[in-house]
Amino acid sequence: MAVTAEQVRAKIKASQAAFSNANKDWLISTKFLEDYQSSLELAKEVCPDVDSRLFPPALSGFQSIADTEVLAYLNQLLAIIPDNSAF
């Protein structure tokens, strides 16, 4: 079954909420990095015509990154994925 843009947007918004509830500038867990990576892959799947240079970078599980950076990347993903709920 194919995933829809609305499903990916909902997943990203849930991740945003989790990051927003955390203290800023913490290093995030591998689990959150895996969730971000999954969101990135799904976004690319539902937006195959978007230039790959517009997507935020992939992150590895061994990378030190603050949650505020991942939150910024999630915001970028939401900006790329069309919001069909407005139609």
PDB file with SEQRES, HELIX, SHEET and CRYST1 records, atoms N, CA, C and O in Angstrom:
SEQRES   1 A   87  MET ALA VAL THR ALA GLU GLN VAL ARG ALA LYS ILE LYS          
SEQRES   2 A   87  ALA SER GLN ALA ALA PHE SER ASN ALA ASN LYS ASP TRP          
SEQRES   3 A   87  LEU ILE SER THR LYS PHE LEU GLU ASP TYR GLN SER SER          
SEQRES   4 A   87  LEU GLU LEU ALA LYS GLU VAL CYS PRO ASP VAL ASP SER          
SEQRES   5 A   87  ARG LEU PHE PRO PRO ALA LEU SER GLY PHE GLN SER ILE          
SEQRES   6 A   87  ALA ASP THR GLU VAL LEU ALA TYR LEU ASN GLN LEU LEU          
SEQRES   7 A   87  ALA ILE ILE PRO ASP ASN SER ALA PHE                          
HELIX    1 AA1 ALA A    5  ASN A   21  1                                  17    
HELIX    2 AA2 THR A   30  VAL A   46  1                                  17    
HELIX    3 AA3 SER A   52  LEU A   54  5                                   3    
HELIX    4 AA4 ASP A   67  ILE A   80  1                                  14    
HELIX    5 AA5 ASN A   84  ALA A   86  5                                   3    
CRYST1    1.000    1.000    1.000  90.00  90.00  90.00 P 1           1          
ATOM      1  N   MET A   1       0.836  -1.174   0.000  1.00  0.00           N  
ATOM      2  CA  MET A   1       0.000   0.000   0.000  1.00  0.00           C  
ATOM      3  C   MET A   1       0.883   1.240   0.000  1.00  0.00           C  
ATOM      4  O   MET A   1       1.818   1.345   0.794  1.00  0.00           O  
ATOM      5  N   ALA A   2       0.589   2.155  -0.873  1.00  0.00           N  
ATOM      6  CA  ALA A   2       1.371   3.381  -0.989  1.00  0.00           C  
ATOM      7  C   ALA A   2       1.025   4.352   0.142  1.00  0.00           C  
ATOM      8  O   ALA A   2      -0.121   4.448   0.581  1.00  0.00           O  
ATOM      9  N   VAL A   3       2.022   5.043   0.582  1.00  0.00           N  
ATOM     10  CA  VAL A   3       1.829   6.061   1.609  1.00  0.00           C  
ATOM     11  C   VAL A   3       1.413   7.362   0.932  1.00  0.00           C  
ATOM     12  O   VAL A   3       1.823   7.636  -0.196  1.00  0.00           O  
ATOM     13  N   THR A   4       0.600   8.162   1.617  1.00  0.00           N  
ATOM     14  CA  THR A   4       0.126   9.427   1.050  1.00  0.00           C  
ATOM     15  C   THR A   4       0.880  10.599   1.660  1.00  0.00           C  
ATOM     16  O   THR A   4       1.502  10.480   2.716  1.00  0.00           O  
ATOM     17  N   ALA A   5       0.812  11.723   0.979  1.00  0.00           N  
ATOM     18  CA  ALA A   5       1.440  12.944   1.490  1.00  0.00           C  
ATOM     19  C   ALA A   5       0.854  13.318   2.854  1.00  0.00           C  
ATOM     20  O   ALA A   5       1.578  13.764   3.744  1.00  0.00           O  
ATOM     21  N   GLU A   6      -0.453  13.134   3.012  1.00  0.00           N  
ATOM     22  CA  GLU A   6      -1.099  13.473   4.283  1.00  0.00           C  
ATOM     23  C   GLU A   6      -0.565  12.610   5.427  1.00  0.00           C  
ATOM     24  O   GLU A   6      -0.374  13.099   6.541  1.00  0.00           O  
ATOM     25  N   GLN A   7      -0.325  11.324   5.148  1.00  0.00           N  
ATOM     26  CA  GLN A   7       0.219  10.434   6.166  1.00  0.00           C  
ATOM     27  C   GLN A   7       1.639  10.851   6.560  1.00  0.00           C  
ATOM     28  O   GLN A   7       1.997  10.824   7.737  1.00  0.00           O  
ATOM     29  N   VAL A   8       2.427  11.226   5.585  1.00  0.00           N  
ATOM     30  CA  VAL A   8       3.806  11.655   5.874  1.00  0.00           C  
ATOM     31  C   VAL A   8       3.794  12.962   6.645  1.00  0.00           C  
ATOM     32  O   VAL A   8       4.563  13.130   7.592  1.00  0.00           O  
ATOM     33  N   ARG A   9       2.929  13.892   6.250  1.00  0.00           N  
ATOM     34  CA  ARG A   9       2.823  15.163   6.987  1.00  0.00           C  
ATOM     35  C   ARG A   9       2.432  14.902   8.442  1.00  0.00           C  
ATOM     36  O   ARG A   9       2.988  15.523   9.348  1.00  0.00           O  
ATOM     37  N   ALA A  10       1.485  13.994   8.676  1.00  0.00           N  
ATOM     38  CA  ALA A  10       1.060  13.671  10.041  1.00  0.00           C  
ATOM     39  C   ALA A  10       2.212  13.086  10.852  1.00  0.00           C  
ATOM     40  O   ALA A  10       2.382  13.425  12.023  1.00  0.00           O  
ATOM     41  N   LYS A  11       2.995  12.219  10.241  1.00  0.00           N  
ATOM     42  CA  LYS A  11       4.158  11.622  10.915  1.00  0.00           C  
ATOM     43  C   LYS A  11       5.167  12.698  11.294  1.00  0.00           C  
ATOM     44  O   LYS A  11       5.700  12.694  12.404  1.00  0.00           O  
ATOM     45  N   ILE A  12       5.426  13.614  10.373  1.00  0.00           N  
ATOM     46  CA  ILE A  12       6.393  14.676  10.637  1.00  0.00           C  
ATOM     47  C   ILE A  12       5.886  15.608  11.729  1.00  0.00           C  
ATOM     48  O   ILE A  12       6.658  16.036  12.587  1.00  0.00           O  
ATOM     49  N   LYS A  13       4.594  15.926  11.703  1.00  0.00           N  
ATOM     50  CA  LYS A  13       4.030  16.799  12.741  1.00  0.00           C  
ATOM     51  C   LYS A  13       4.117  16.149  14.116  1.00  0.00           C  
ATOM     52  O   LYS A  13       4.353  16.839  15.108  1.00  0.00           O  
ATOM     53  N   ALA A  14       3.930  14.839  14.191  1.00  0.00           N  
ATOM     54  CA  ALA A  14       4.077  14.133  15.465  1.00  0.00           C  
ATOM     55  C   ALA A  14       5.522  14.202  15.952  1.00  0.00           C  
ATOM     56  O   ALA A  14       5.769  14.380  17.145  1.00  0.00           O  
ATOM     57  N   SER A  15       6.466  14.064  15.042  1.00  0.00           N  
ATOM     58  CA  SER A  15       7.881  14.186  15.416  1.00  0.00           C  
ATOM     59  C   SER A  15       8.194  15.599  15.883  1.00  0.00           C  
ATOM     60  O   SER A  15       8.929  15.787  16.851  1.00  0.00           O  
ATOM     61  N   GLN A  16       7.641  16.589  15.201  1.00  0.00           N  
ATOM     62  CA  GLN A  16       7.843  17.977  15.612  1.00  0.00           C  
ATOM     63  C   GLN A  16       7.356  18.194  17.037  1.00  0.00           C  
ATOM     64  O   GLN A  16       8.021  18.859  17.831  1.00  0.00           O  
ATOM     65  N   ALA A  17       6.201  17.636  17.358  1.00  0.00           N  
ATOM     66  CA  ALA A  17       5.650  17.790  18.702  1.00  0.00           C  
ATOM     67  C   ALA A  17       6.579  17.181  19.746  1.00  0.00           C  
ATOM     68  O   ALA A  17       6.781  17.762  20.813  1.00  0.00           O  
ATOM     69  N   ALA A  18       7.139  16.025  19.447  1.00  0.00           N  
ATOM     70  CA  ALA A  18       8.058  15.379  20.380  1.00  0.00           C  
ATOM     71  C   ALA A  18       9.305  16.229  20.588  1.00  0.00           C  
ATOM     72  O   ALA A  18       9.770  16.384  21.717  1.00  0.00           O  
ATOM     73  N   PHE A  19       9.845  16.779  19.509  1.00  0.00           N  
ATOM     74  CA  PHE A  19      11.031  17.626  19.629  1.00  0.00           C  
ATOM     75  C   PHE A  19      10.705  18.925  20.342  1.00  0.00           C  
ATOM     76  O   PHE A  19      11.526  19.421  21.114  1.00  0.00           O  
ATOM     77  N   SER A  20       9.536  19.485  20.105  1.00  0.00           N  
ATOM     78  CA  SER A  20       9.153  20.744  20.732  1.00  0.00           C  
ATOM     79  C   SER A  20       8.986  20.592  22.235  1.00  0.00           C  
ATOM     80  O   SER A  20       9.192  21.549  22.982  1.00  0.00           O  
ATOM     81  N   ASN A  21       8.612  19.394  22.688  1.00  0.00           N  
ATOM     82  CA  ASN A  21       8.425  19.148  24.116  1.00  0.00           C  
ATOM     83  C   ASN A  21       9.733  18.874  24.836  1.00  0.00           C  
ATOM     84  O   ASN A  21       9.768  18.870  26.066  1.00  0.00           O  
ATOM     85  N   ALA A  22      10.800  18.648  24.102  1.00  0.00           N  
ATOM     86  CA  ALA A  22      12.106  18.361  24.705  1.00  0.00           C  
ATOM     87  C   ALA A  22      12.842  19.672  24.976  1.00  0.00           C  
ATOM     88  O   ALA A  22      12.544  20.705  24.376  1.00  0.00           O  
ATOM     89  N   ASN A  23      13.795  19.611  25.879  1.00  0.00           N  
ATOM     90  CA  ASN A  23      14.650  20.775  26.101  1.00  0.00           C  
ATOM     91  C   ASN A  23      15.512  20.998  24.882  1.00  0.00           C  
ATOM     92  O   ASN A  23      16.010  20.042  24.286  1.00  0.00           O  
ATOM     93  N   LYS A  24      15.689  22.220  24.513  1.00  0.00           N  
ATOM     94  CA  LYS A  24      16.455  22.544  23.314  1.00  0.00           C  
ATOM     95  C   LYS A  24      17.941  22.273  23.526  1.00  0.00           C  
ATOM     96  O   LYS A  24      18.461  22.316  24.641  1.00  0.00           O  
ATOM     97  N   ASP A  25      18.587  21.995  22.417  1.00  0.00           N  
ATOM     98  CA  ASP A  25      20.031  21.772  22.351  1.00  0.00           C  
ATOM     99  C   ASP A  25      20.497  20.501  23.051  1.00  0.00           C  
ATOM    100  O   ASP A  25      21.672  20.387  23.400  1.00  0.00           O  
ATOM    101  N   TRP A  26      19.606  19.557  23.258  1.00  0.00           N  
ATOM    102  CA  TRP A  26      20.024  18.232  23.698  1.00  0.00           C  
ATOM    103  C   TRP A  26      20.486  17.458  22.484  1.00  0.00           C  
ATOM    104  O   TRP A  26      19.999  17.677  21.375  1.00  0.00           O  
ATOM    105  N   LEU A  27      21.417  16.562  22.692  1.00  0.00           N  
ATOM    106  CA  LEU A  27      21.749  15.632  21.619  1.00  0.00           C  
ATOM    107  C   LEU A  27      20.649  14.577  21.602  1.00  0.00           C  
ATOM    108  O   LEU A  27      20.187  14.131  22.652  1.00  0.00           O  
ATOM    109  N   ILE A  28      20.245  14.192  20.427  1.00  0.00           N  
ATOM    110  CA  ILE A  28      19.089  13.311  20.344  1.00  0.00           C  
ATOM    111  C   ILE A  28      19.502  11.850  20.219  1.00  0.00           C  
ATOM    112  O   ILE A  28      20.632  11.533  19.847  1.00  0.00           O  
ATOM    113  N   SER A  29      18.582  10.995  20.530  1.00  0.00           N  
ATOM    114  CA  SER A  29      18.860   9.557  20.528  1.00  0.00           C  
ATOM    115  C   SER A  29      18.862   9.000  19.112  1.00  0.00           C  
ATOM    116  O   SER A  29      18.379   9.622  18.166  1.00  0.00           O  
ATOM    117  N   THR A  30      19.424   7.809  19.007  1.00  0.00           N  
ATOM    118  CA  THR A  30      19.435   7.100  17.730  1.00  0.00           C  
ATOM    119  C   THR A  30      18.014   6.841  17.253  1.00  0.00           C  
ATOM    120  O   THR A  30      17.752   6.879  16.051  1.00  0.00           O  
ATOM    121  N   LYS A  31      17.099   6.580  18.170  1.00  0.00           N  
ATOM    122  CA  LYS A  31      15.701   6.317  17.811  1.00  0.00           C  
ATOM    123  C   LYS A  31      15.099   7.524  17.099  1.00  0.00           C  
ATOM    124  O   LYS A  31      14.418   7.359  16.087  1.00  0.00           O  
ATOM    125  N   PHE A  32      15.334   8.729  17.604  1.00  0.00           N  
ATOM    126  CA  PHE A  32      14.817   9.929  16.955  1.00  0.00           C  
ATOM    127  C   PHE A  32      15.480  10.156  15.601  1.00  0.00           C  
ATOM    128  O   PHE A  32      14.832  10.602  14.655  1.00  0.00           O  
ATOM    129  N   LEU A  33      16.772   9.849  15.510  1.00  0.00           N  
ATOM    130  CA  LEU A  33      17.445   9.977  14.218  1.00  0.00           C  
ATOM    131  C   LEU A  33      16.861   8.998  13.205  1.00  0.00           C  
ATOM    132  O   LEU A  33      16.682   9.343  12.037  1.00  0.00           O  
ATOM    133  N   GLU A  34      16.567   7.787  13.649  1.00  0.00           N  
ATOM    134  CA  GLU A  34      15.946   6.804  12.762  1.00  0.00           C  
ATOM    135  C   GLU A  34      14.563   7.270  12.314  1.00  0.00           C  
ATOM    136  O   GLU A  34      14.184   7.070  11.160  1.00  0.00           O  
ATOM    137  N   ASP A  35      13.810   7.892  13.222  1.00  0.00           N  
ATOM    138  CA  ASP A  35      12.488   8.411  12.883  1.00  0.00           C  
ATOM    139  C   ASP A  35      12.606   9.536  11.854  1.00  0.00           C  
ATOM    140  O   ASP A  35      11.827   9.597  10.903  1.00  0.00           O  
ATOM    141  N   TYR A  36      13.584  10.424  12.047  1.00  0.00           N  
ATOM    142  CA  TYR A  36      13.808  11.489  11.066  1.00  0.00           C  
ATOM    143  C   TYR A  36      14.167  10.889   9.711  1.00  0.00           C  
ATOM    144  O   TYR A  36      13.639  11.304   8.680  1.00  0.00           O  
ATOM    145  N   GLN A  37      15.068   9.911   9.722  1.00  0.00           N  
ATOM    146  CA  GLN A  37      15.510   9.287   8.468  1.00  0.00           C  
ATOM    147  C   GLN A  37      14.328   8.651   7.739  1.00  0.00           C  
ATOM    148  O   GLN A  37      14.217   8.748   6.517  1.00  0.00           O  
ATOM    149  N   SER A  38      13.454   8.006   8.492  1.00  0.00           N  
ATOM    150  CA  SER A  38      12.248   7.411   7.919  1.00  0.00           C  
ATOM    151  C   SER A  38      11.361   8.494   7.302  1.00  0.00           C  
ATOM    152  O   SER A  38      10.841   8.319   6.200  1.00  0.00           O  
ATOM    153  N   SER A  39      11.190   9.594   8.003  1.00  0.00           N  
ATOM    154  CA  SER A  39      10.379  10.705   7.481  1.00  0.00           C  
ATOM    155  C   SER A  39      10.984  11.266   6.198  1.00  0.00           C  
ATOM    156  O   SER A  39      10.258  11.584   5.256  1.00  0.00           O  
ATOM    157  N   LEU A  40      12.292  11.388   6.157  1.00  0.00           N  
ATOM    158  CA  LEU A  40      12.975  11.888   4.968  1.00  0.00           C  
ATOM    159  C   LEU A  40      12.748  10.960   3.781  1.00  0.00           C  
ATOM    160  O   LEU A  40      12.436  11.413   2.680  1.00  0.00           O  
ATOM    161  N   GLU A  41      12.906   9.669   4.010  1.00  0.00           N  
ATOM    162  CA  GLU A  41      12.706   8.693   2.933  1.00  0.00           C  
ATOM    163  C   GLU A  41      11.261   8.701   2.432  1.00  0.00           C  
ATOM    164  O   GLU A  41      11.022   8.629   1.227  1.00  0.00           O  
ATOM    165  N   LEU A  42      10.299   8.789   3.353  1.00  0.00           N  
ATOM    166  CA  LEU A  42       8.892   8.842   2.965  1.00  0.00           C  
ATOM    167  C   LEU A  42       8.574  10.120   2.194  1.00  0.00           C  
ATOM    168  O   LEU A  42       7.814  10.094   1.226  1.00  0.00           O  
ATOM    169  N   ALA A  43       9.152  11.225   2.622  1.00  0.00           N  
ATOM    170  CA  ALA A  43       8.929  12.494   1.920  1.00  0.00           C  
ATOM    171  C   ALA A  43       9.441  12.407   0.485  1.00  0.00           C  
ATOM    172  O   ALA A  43       8.792  12.886  -0.444  1.00  0.00           O  
ATOM    173  N   LYS A  44      10.598  11.797   0.315  1.00  0.00           N  
ATOM    174  CA  LYS A  44      11.138  11.632  -1.040  1.00  0.00           C  
ATOM    175  C   LYS A  44      10.249  10.710  -1.872  1.00  0.00           C  
ATOM    176  O   LYS A  44      10.125  10.884  -3.084  1.00  0.00           O  
ATOM    177  N   GLU A  45       9.634   9.731  -1.215  1.00  0.00           N  
ATOM    178  CA  GLU A  45       8.742   8.802  -1.917  1.00  0.00           C  
ATOM    179  C   GLU A  45       7.473   9.503  -2.406  1.00  0.00           C  
ATOM    180  O   GLU A  45       7.021   9.262  -3.526  1.00  0.00           O  
ATOM    181  N   VAL A  46       6.901  10.365  -1.571  1.00  0.00           N  
ATOM    182  CA  VAL A  46       5.648  11.019  -1.961  1.00  0.00           C  
ATOM    183  C   VAL A  46       5.883  12.266  -2.818  1.00  0.00           C  
ATOM    184  O   VAL A  46       4.939  12.825  -3.376  1.00  0.00           O  
ATOM    185  N   CYS A  47       7.125  12.694  -2.920  1.00  0.00           N  
ATOM    186  CA  CYS A  47       7.475  13.873  -3.732  1.00  0.00           C  
ATOM    187  C   CYS A  47       8.597  13.521  -4.711  1.00  0.00           C  
ATOM    188  O   CYS A  47       9.669  14.123  -4.654  1.00  0.00           O  
ATOM    189  N   PRO A  48       8.371  12.566  -5.601  1.00  0.00           N  
ATOM    190  CA  PRO A  48       9.458  12.118  -6.475  1.00  0.00           C  
ATOM    191  C   PRO A  48       9.918  13.169  -7.482  1.00  0.00           C  
ATOM    192  O   PRO A  48      11.024  13.067  -8.013  1.00  0.00           O  
ATOM    193  N   ASP A  49       9.098  14.163  -7.751  1.00  0.00           N  
ATOM    194  CA  ASP A  49       9.457  15.182  -8.738  1.00  0.00           C  
ATOM    195  C   ASP A  49      10.218  16.369  -8.144  1.00  0.00           C  
ATOM    196  O   ASP A  49      10.640  17.265  -8.874  1.00  0.00           O  
ATOM    197  N   VAL A  50      10.393  16.374  -6.829  1.00  0.00           N  
ATOM    198  CA  VAL A  50      11.101  17.471  -6.177  1.00  0.00           C  
ATOM    199  C   VAL A  50      12.608  17.266  -6.343  1.00  0.00           C  
ATOM    200  O   VAL A  50      13.120  16.164  -6.148  1.00  0.00           O  
ATOM    201  N   ASP A  51      13.298  18.330  -6.702  1.00  0.00           N  
ATOM    202  CA  ASP A  51      14.757  18.289  -6.855  1.00  0.00           C  
ATOM    203  C   ASP A  51      15.391  17.825  -5.541  1.00  0.00           C  
ATOM    204  O   ASP A  51      15.082  18.374  -4.484  1.00  0.00           O  
ATOM    205  N   SER A  52      16.256  16.840  -5.592  1.00  0.00           N  
ATOM    206  CA  SER A  52      16.862  16.261  -4.395  1.00  0.00           C  
ATOM    207  C   SER A  52      17.662  17.280  -3.585  1.00  0.00           C  
ATOM    208  O   SER A  52      17.866  17.091  -2.386  1.00  0.00           O  
ATOM    209  N   ARG A  53      18.110  18.344  -4.219  1.00  0.00           N  
ATOM    210  CA  ARG A  53      18.886  19.365  -3.503  1.00  0.00           C  
ATOM    211  C   ARG A  53      18.026  20.171  -2.535  1.00  0.00           C  
ATOM    212  O   ARG A  53      18.560  20.866  -1.670  1.00  0.00           O  
ATOM    213  N   LEU A  54      16.709  20.090  -2.668  1.00  0.00           N  
ATOM    214  CA  LEU A  54      15.826  20.827  -1.775  1.00  0.00           C  
ATOM    215  C   LEU A  54      15.558  20.090  -0.466  1.00  0.00           C  
ATOM    216  O   LEU A  54      15.091  20.692   0.500  1.00  0.00           O  
ATOM    217  N   PHE A  55      15.850  18.800  -0.431  1.00  0.00           N  
ATOM    218  CA  PHE A  55      15.621  18.030   0.781  1.00  0.00           C  
ATOM    219  C   PHE A  55      16.737  18.268   1.786  1.00  0.00           C  
ATOM    220  O   PHE A  55      17.887  18.475   1.401  1.00  0.00           O  
ATOM    221  N   PRO A  56      16.402  18.239   3.082  1.00  0.00           N  
ATOM    222  CA  PRO A  56      17.459  18.338   4.096  1.00  0.00           C  
ATOM    223  C   PRO A  56      18.345  17.099   4.051  1.00  0.00           C  
ATOM    224  O   PRO A  56      17.984  16.112   3.410  1.00  0.00           O  
ATOM    225  N   PRO A  57      19.484  17.129   4.710  1.00  0.00           N  
ATOM    226  CA  PRO A  57      20.431  16.017   4.618  1.00  0.00           C  
ATOM    227  C   PRO A  57      19.964  14.774   5.376  1.00  0.00           C  
ATOM    228  O   PRO A  57      19.180  14.851   6.321  1.00  0.00           O  
ATOM    229  N   ALA A  58      20.469  13.643   4.931  1.00  0.00           N  
ATOM    230  CA  ALA A  58      20.298  12.401   5.679  1.00  0.00           C  
ATOM    231  C   ALA A  58      21.229  12.449   6.889  1.00  0.00           C  
ATOM    232  O   ALA A  58      22.291  13.070   6.838  1.00  0.00           O  
ATOM    233  N   LEU A  59      20.828  11.797   7.966  1.00  0.00           N  
ATOM    234  CA  LEU A  59      21.627  11.796   9.188  1.00  0.00           C  
ATOM    235  C   LEU A  59      21.920  10.367   9.590  1.00  0.00           C  
ATOM    236  O   LEU A  59      21.084   9.481   9.413  1.00  0.00           O  
ATOM    237  N   SER A  60      23.110  10.140  10.131  1.00  0.00           N  
ATOM    238  CA  SER A  60      23.471   8.800  10.590  1.00  0.00           C  
ATOM    239  C   SER A  60      23.192   8.672  12.079  1.00  0.00           C  
ATOM    240  O   SER A  60      23.053   9.671  12.785  1.00  0.00           O  
ATOM    241  N   GLY A  61      23.113   7.440  12.545  1.00  0.00           N  
ATOM    242  CA  GLY A  61      22.858   7.174  13.955  1.00  0.00           C  
ATOM    243  C   GLY A  61      24.024   7.508  14.860  1.00  0.00           C  
ATOM    244  O   GLY A  61      23.885   7.507  16.083  1.00  0.00           O  
ATOM    245  N   PHE A  62      25.163   7.792  14.273  1.00  0.00           N  
ATOM    246  CA  PHE A  62      26.348   8.082  15.079  1.00  0.00           C  
ATOM    247  C   PHE A  62      26.724   9.559  15.026  1.00  0.00           C  
ATOM    248  O   PHE A  62      27.812   9.950  15.451  1.00  0.00           O  
ATOM    249  N   GLN A  63      25.827  10.357  14.509  1.00  0.00           N  
ATOM    250  CA  GLN A  63      26.102  11.769  14.330  1.00  0.00           C  
ATOM    251  C   GLN A  63      25.624  12.541  15.551  1.00  0.00           C  
ATOM    252  O   GLN A  63      24.540  12.269  16.068  1.00  0.00           O  
ATOM    253  N   SER A  64      26.413  13.495  16.017  1.00  0.00           N  
ATOM    254  CA  SER A  64      25.996  14.368  17.099  1.00  0.00           C  
ATOM    255  C   SER A  64      25.250  15.544  16.494  1.00  0.00           C  
ATOM    256  O   SER A  64      25.800  16.318  15.711  1.00  0.00           O  
ATOM    257  N   ILE A  65      23.987  15.661  16.874  1.00  0.00           N  
ATOM    258  CA  ILE A  65      23.169  16.733  16.338  1.00  0.00           C  
ATOM    259  C   ILE A  65      22.151  17.124  17.403  1.00  0.00           C  
ATOM    260  O   ILE A  65      21.605  16.268  18.099  1.00  0.00           O  
ATOM    261  N   ALA A  66      21.906  18.405  17.521  1.00  0.00           N  
ATOM    262  CA  ALA A  66      20.945  18.901  18.504  1.00  0.00           C  
ATOM    263  C   ALA A  66      19.528  18.738  17.978  1.00  0.00           C  
ATOM    264  O   ALA A  66      19.296  18.737  16.769  1.00  0.00           O  
ATOM    265  N   ASP A  67      18.585  18.601  18.903  1.00  0.00           N  
ATOM    266  CA  ASP A  67      17.203  18.420  18.485  1.00  0.00           C  
ATOM    267  C   ASP A  67      16.675  19.633  17.725  1.00  0.00           C  
ATOM    268  O   ASP A  67      15.776  19.492  16.896  1.00  0.00           O  
ATOM    269  N   THR A  68      17.213  20.814  17.991  1.00  0.00           N  
ATOM    270  CA  THR A  68      16.763  22.002  17.261  1.00  0.00           C  
ATOM    271  C   THR A  68      17.117  21.919  15.781  1.00  0.00           C  
ATOM    272  O   THR A  68      16.391  22.438  14.933  1.00  0.00           O  
ATOM    273  N   GLU A  69      18.226  21.268  15.475  1.00  0.00           N  
ATOM    274  CA  GLU A  69      18.601  21.087  14.069  1.00  0.00           C  
ATOM    275  C   GLU A  69      17.649  20.129  13.370  1.00  0.00           C  
ATOM    276  O   GLU A  69      17.225  20.381  12.242  1.00  0.00           O  
ATOM    277  N   VAL A  70      17.312  19.030  14.038  1.00  0.00           N  
ATOM    278  CA  VAL A  70      16.383  18.075  13.450  1.00  0.00           C  
ATOM    279  C   VAL A  70      15.011  18.716  13.292  1.00  0.00           C  
ATOM    280  O   VAL A  70      14.329  18.474  12.296  1.00  0.00           O  
ATOM    281  N   LEU A  71      14.600  19.521  14.248  1.00  0.00           N  
ATOM    282  CA  LEU A  71      13.327  20.230  14.143  1.00  0.00           C  
ATOM    283  C   LEU A  71      13.327  21.136  12.917  1.00  0.00           C  
ATOM    284  O   LEU A  71      12.322  21.219  12.211  1.00  0.00           O  
ATOM    285  N   ALA A  72      14.424  21.806  12.661  1.00  0.00           N  
ATOM    286  CA  ALA A  72      14.528  22.645  11.458  1.00  0.00           C  
ATOM    287  C   ALA A  72      14.409  21.799  10.192  1.00  0.00           C  
ATOM    288  O   ALA A  72      13.753  22.209   9.235  1.00  0.00           O  
ATOM    289  N   TYR A  73      15.031  20.634  10.179  1.00  0.00           N  
ATOM    290  CA  TYR A  73      14.933  19.747   9.017  1.00  0.00           C  
ATOM    291  C   TYR A  73      13.506  19.243   8.824  1.00  0.00           C  
ATOM    292  O   TYR A  73      13.035  19.133   7.692  1.00  0.00           O  
ATOM    293  N   LEU A  74      12.815  18.935   9.924  1.00  0.00           N  
ATOM    294  CA  LEU A  74      11.417  18.511   9.815  1.00  0.00           C  
ATOM    295  C   LEU A  74      10.552  19.634   9.246  1.00  0.00           C  
ATOM    296  O   LEU A  74       9.647  19.381   8.450  1.00  0.00           O  
ATOM    297  N   ASN A  75      10.830  20.869   9.653  1.00  0.00           N  
ATOM    298  CA  ASN A  75      10.109  22.017   9.094  1.00  0.00           C  
ATOM    299  C   ASN A  75      10.348  22.130   7.595  1.00  0.00           C  
ATOM    300  O   ASN A  75       9.432  22.446   6.836  1.00  0.00           O  
ATOM    301  N   GLN A  76      11.579  21.873   7.175  1.00  0.00           N  
ATOM    302  CA  GLN A  76      11.891  21.906   5.742  1.00  0.00           C  
ATOM    303  C   GLN A  76      11.100  20.837   4.993  1.00  0.00           C  
ATOM    304  O   GLN A  76      10.590  21.086   3.900  1.00  0.00           O  
ATOM    305  N   LEU A  77      11.002  19.648   5.584  1.00  0.00           N  
ATOM    306  CA  LEU A  77      10.237  18.578   4.938  1.00  0.00           C  
ATOM    307  C   LEU A  77       8.768  18.972   4.782  1.00  0.00           C  
ATOM    308  O   LEU A  77       8.167  18.730   3.735  1.00  0.00           O  
ATOM    309  N   LEU A  78       8.195  19.574   5.814  1.00  0.00           N  
ATOM    310  CA  LEU A  78       6.795  19.996   5.716  1.00  0.00           C  
ATOM    311  C   LEU A  78       6.602  21.035   4.624  1.00  0.00           C  
ATOM    312  O   LEU A  78       5.560  21.064   3.970  1.00  0.00           O  
ATOM    313  N   ALA A  79       7.594  21.881   4.426  1.00  0.00           N  
ATOM    314  CA  ALA A  79       7.498  22.892   3.381  1.00  0.00           C  
ATOM    315  C   ALA A  79       7.543  22.276   1.983  1.00  0.00           C  
ATOM    316  O   ALA A  79       7.005  22.846   1.034  1.00  0.00           O  
ATOM    317  N   ILE A  80       8.176  21.128   1.858  1.00  0.00           N  
ATOM    318  CA  ILE A  80       8.316  20.465   0.566  1.00  0.00           C  
ATOM    319  C   ILE A  80       7.070  19.652   0.217  1.00  0.00           C  
ATOM    320  O   ILE A  80       6.620  19.655  -0.929  1.00  0.00           O  
ATOM    321  N   ILE A  81       6.520  18.959   1.207  1.00  0.00           N  
ATOM    322  CA  ILE A  81       5.389  18.063   0.965  1.00  0.00           C  
ATOM    323  C   ILE A  81       4.114  18.883   0.779  1.00  0.00           C  
ATOM    324  O   ILE A  81       3.784  19.713   1.627  1.00  0.00           O  
ATOM    325  N   PRO A  82       3.399  18.658  -0.315  1.00  0.00           N  
ATOM    326  CA  PRO A  82       2.184  19.444  -0.537  1.00  0.00           C  
ATOM    327  C   PRO A  82       1.131  19.177   0.543  1.00  0.00           C  
ATOM    328  O   PRO A  82       0.943  18.046   0.990  1.00  0.00           O  
ATOM    329  N   ASP A  83       0.464  20.236   0.937  1.00  0.00           N  
ATOM    330  CA  ASP A  83      -0.615  20.132   1.922  1.00  0.00           C  
ATOM    331  C   ASP A  83      -1.927  20.084   1.154  1.00  0.00           C  
ATOM    332  O   ASP A  83      -2.486  21.120   0.793  1.00  0.00           O  
ATOM    333  N   ASN A  84      -2.407  18.887   0.909  1.00  0.00           N  
ATOM    334  CA  ASN A  84      -3.635  18.713   0.126  1.00  0.00           C  
ATOM    335  C   ASN A  84      -4.877  18.967   0.939  1.00  0.00           C  
ATOM    336  O   ASN A  84      -5.975  18.977   0.383  1.00  0.00           O  
ATOM    337  N   SER A  85      -4.748  19.175   2.251  1.00  0.00           N  
ATOM    338  CA  SER A  85      -5.929  19.408   3.068  1.00  0.00           C  
ATOM    339  C   SER A  85      -6.563  20.764   2.779  1.00  0.00           C  
ATOM    340  O   SER A  85      -7.709  21.010   3.154  1.00  0.00           O  
ATOM    341  N   ALA A  86      -5.814  21.648   2.111  1.00  0.00           N  
ATOM    342  CA  ALA A  86      -6.336  22.978   1.788  1.00  0.00           C  
ATOM    343  C   ALA A  86      -7.289  22.936   0.590  1.00  0.00           C  
ATOM    344  O   ALA A  86      -7.971  23.920   0.305  1.00  0.00           O  
ATOM    345  N   PHE A  87      -7.334  21.807  -0.105  1.00  0.00           N  
ATOM    346  CA  PHE A  87      -8.162  21.707  -1.310  1.00  0.00           C  
ATOM    347  C   PHE A  87      -9.503  21.103  -1.011  1.00  0.00           C  
ATOM    348  O   PHE A  87     -10.325  20.946  -1.914  1.00  0.00           O  
TER     349      PHE A  87                                                      
END                                                                             
